[in-house]
Protein backbone atom coordinates (compact mmCIF):
# COMPACT_ATOMS: atom_id res chain seq x y z
CA UNK A 1 0.00 0.00 0.00
CA UNK A 2 2.82 2.38 0.83
CA UNK A 3 4.54 1.79 -2.48
CA UNK A 4 1.40 2.53 -4.48
CA UNK A 5 1.01 5.89 -2.74
CA UNK A 6 4.67 6.82 -2.37
CA UNK A 7 5.77 6.11 -5.94
CA UNK A 8 3.23 8.40 -7.67
CA UNK A 9 3.95 11.08 -5.08
CA UNK A 10 7.68 10.92 -5.79
CA UNK A 11 7.02 11.08 -9.54
CA UNK A 12 4.88 14.20 -9.08
CA UNK A 13 7.56 15.88 -6.98
CA UNK A 14 10.22 15.07 -9.56
CA UNK A 15 8.05 16.43 -12.37
CA UNK A 16 7.28 19.66 -10.50
CA UNK A 17 10.82 20.45 -9.43
CA UNK A 18 12.41 23.48 -11.03
CA UNK A 19 14.95 22.91 -13.80
CA UNK A 20 18.54 24.01 -13.14
CA UNK A 21 19.34 27.63 -14.00
CA UNK A 22 20.80 28.22 -17.46
CA UNK A 23 24.50 28.72 -17.92
CA UNK A 24 25.32 32.46 -17.72
CA UNK A 25 27.45 32.19 -20.85
CA UNK A 26 24.46 30.98 -22.86
CA UNK A 27 22.01 33.66 -21.70
CA UNK A 28 20.83 36.05 -24.41
CA UNK A 29 21.69 39.72 -24.16
CA UNK A 30 18.94 41.78 -22.51
CA UNK A 31 17.00 43.95 -24.92
CA UNK A 32 15.91 47.48 -24.20
CA UNK A 33 12.20 47.85 -23.67
CA UNK A 34 10.33 49.47 -26.54
CA UNK A 35 8.74 52.71 -25.33
CA UNK A 36 4.98 52.91 -25.52
CA UNK A 37 3.33 55.17 -28.13
CA UNK A 38 2.06 57.39 -25.31
CA UNK A 39 5.59 57.89 -23.98
CA UNK A 40 6.91 58.61 -27.46
CA UNK A 41 4.20 61.21 -28.10
CA UNK A 42 4.75 62.83 -24.70
CA UNK A 43 8.49 63.08 -25.32
CA UNK A 44 7.85 64.64 -28.75
CA UNK A 45 5.60 67.32 -27.25
CA UNK A 46 8.05 67.92 -24.41
CA UNK A 47 10.94 68.41 -26.86
CA UNK A 48 8.82 70.79 -28.95
CA UNK A 49 7.94 72.82 -25.85
CA UNK A 50 11.62 73.09 -24.86
CA UNK A 51 12.55 74.19 -28.37
CA UNK A 52 9.78 76.81 -28.42
CA UNK A 53 10.87 78.16 -25.02
CA UNK A 54 14.50 78.43 -26.15
CA UNK A 55 13.44 80.19 -29.34
CA UNK A 56 11.28 82.66 -27.40
CA UNK A 57 14.15 83.43 -25.01
CA UNK A 58 16.57 83.95 -27.89
CA UNK A 59 14.14 86.28 -29.68
CA UNK A 60 13.48 88.24 -26.50
CA UNK A 61 17.21 88.69 -25.93
CA UNK A 62 17.70 89.91 -29.51
CA UNK A 63 14.80 92.35 -29.19
CA UNK A 64 16.22 93.66 -25.91
CA UNK A 65 19.63 94.11 -27.54
CA UNK A 66 18.04 95.97 -30.48
CA UNK A 67 16.08 98.18 -28.09
CA UNK A 68 19.25 99.01 -26.16
CA UNK A 69 21.07 99.83 -29.38
CA UNK A 70 18.22 102.07 -30.59
CA UNK A 71 18.07 104.05 -27.35
CA UNK A 72 21.80 104.85 -27.25
Residue pairs with C-beta under 8 A, 6 or more apart in sequence:
35 43
